[in-house]
Amino acid sequence: MSLPTKNSDTAHDRNIEQWKHCGDPGTPYLDSEMWASCESGSQVSALARSGEEARPYSFKAIPFQQTPTEPIQPNFNRIASPYRYLEYLTLGRILERCRDHFLPKLFDCQQALILGDGDGRFLAKLYTANPTLHATAVDISAAMLNLLRRRCEAAAFNAKILLLTCNSSALEHTPSSQTDLVVAHFFFDCLTQSDLDALIDRVAKHVRPNALWLISDFRIPGGPIRLPARLIIRALYLAFRILTGLRTTRLPDHATPLSRAGLIRIDHHHSMAGMLATELWQRPPAK
Ligand SMILES: C[S@@+](CC[C@H](N)C(=O)[O-])C[C@H]1O[C@@H](n2cnc3c(N)ncnc32)[C@H](O)[C@@H]1O
């Protein structure tokens, strides 16, 4: 059966996916008044023109079903190799110092989940200091993971056996229940608030209750630096959008979902006039 049409209106304009035929086949003709009453789910009677004959015709508009689409993921593969040089050129070593600030507090951890670590500069340092660490690195970029593996294996021979890399979205990863460290450096800012809420909720349920969480990210401080900070962060998002297709445009709030999951911030350090924060979170042991 052909779809009823009128002027430039289309079935999709009206949020209608298909027209269920309820009468004789033919091409229904709608005058403008009838067309106006064709809301989703409505049943309309019209005249079907079949040859010379005009016959009563009735059909039903079935609501348009949005087919679920895969979320658009950013692609960091292209910038994986030059990534650290881009970072050093734009911000010098300040991000590196931010990532490494709490490194000495992680030397006793045994099972780490490293989310979006990029080229692995942080994890390689952690392996140098703690070569018996079991780590799972999750990243959607295969090129970043290759660099990460090479760096970690060069840093600690054991990494060949103790490091597991997962080329998938962190949003779908279920961590081991032995995990006692979760690391996310400049990764949460790639996520929307709802994705971050879901990720924190799921990871917090699976890892050990006393696990440490190390999180570094940009922040917008108060005071006179507020406006320049907003502009810098907007420019960084624009650059990542052009280079990787990243869709996120604003910094999500990780403190609320972490607190909701029962964690407390046990230490923090701000740098770059308050625009960078690195934080240690942990769930307090049961009393
Ligand atoms: C901005 S880079 C940060 C890299 C590194 N952590 C650092 O501090 O420089 C973000 C990293 O997260 C990865 N990434 C982005 N979205 C992801 C997702 N949904 N799941 C896993 N990795 C993701 C990217 O491929 C990239 O390696």
The ligand as a Tripos MOL2 file, in Angstrom:
@<TRIPOS>MOLECULE
LIG
   27    29     1     0     0
SMALL
NO_CHARGES

@<TRIPOS>ATOM
      1 C1         41.8040   13.1550   26.9070 C.3       1 LIG1
      2 S1         42.5190   11.5680   26.7630 S.3       1 LIG1
      3 C2         43.3280   11.4220   28.3290 C.3       1 LIG1
      4 C3         44.4660   10.4470   28.2800 C.3       1 LIG1
      5 C4         45.2730   10.3150   29.5980 C.3       1 LIG1
      6 N1         44.4750    9.7800   30.6630 N.3       1 LIG1
      7 C5         45.9020   11.6100   30.0150 C.2       1 LIG1
      8 O1         45.8130   11.9520   31.1920 O.co2     1 LIG1
      9 O2         46.5080   12.2600   29.1610 O.co2     1 LIG1
     10 C6         41.1150   10.5270   26.9530 C.3       1 LIG1
     11 C7         41.3830    9.0520   26.7490 C.3       1 LIG1
     12 O3         40.1720    8.3690   27.0590 O.3       1 LIG1
     13 C8         39.8440    7.4720   26.0170 C.3       1 LIG1
     14 N2         38.3650    7.3850   25.9810 N.ar      1 LIG1
     15 C9         37.4690    8.3280   25.6200 C.ar      1 LIG1
     16 N3         36.2170    7.8820   25.7830 N.ar      1 LIG1
     17 C10        36.3280    6.6170   26.2670 C.ar      1 LIG1
     18 C11        35.3980    5.6200   26.6680 C.ar      1 LIG1
     19 N4         34.0810    5.8300   26.6050 N.pl3     1 LIG1
     20 N5         35.8630    4.4520   27.1450 N.ar      1 LIG1
     21 C12        37.2000    4.2140   27.2410 C.ar      1 LIG1
     22 N6         38.1190    5.1170   26.8680 N.ar      1 LIG1
     23 C13        37.7020    6.3030   26.3980 C.ar      1 LIG1
     24 C14        40.4520    8.0570   24.7690 C.3       1 LIG1
     25 O4         40.6710    7.0760   23.7670 O.3       1 LIG1
     26 C15        41.7480    8.6410   25.3320 C.3       1 LIG1
     27 O5         42.7770    7.6830   25.3570 O.3       1 LIG1
@<TRIPOS>BOND
     1     1     2 1
     2     2     3 1
     3     2    10 1
     4     3     4 1
     5     4     5 1
     6     5     6 1
     7     5     7 1
     8     7     8 2
     9     7     9 1
    10    10    11 1
    11    11    12 1
    12    11    26 1
    13    12    13 1
    14    13    14 1
    15    13    24 1
    16    14    15 ar
    17    14    23 ar
    18    15    16 ar
    19    16    17 ar
    20    17    18 ar
    21    17    23 ar
    22    18    19 1
    23    18    20 ar
    24    20    21 ar
    25    21    22 ar
    26    22    23 ar
    27    24    25 1
    28    24    26 1
    29    26    27 1
@<TRIPOS>SUBSTRUCTURE
     1 LIG1         1 GROUP 0 **** ****
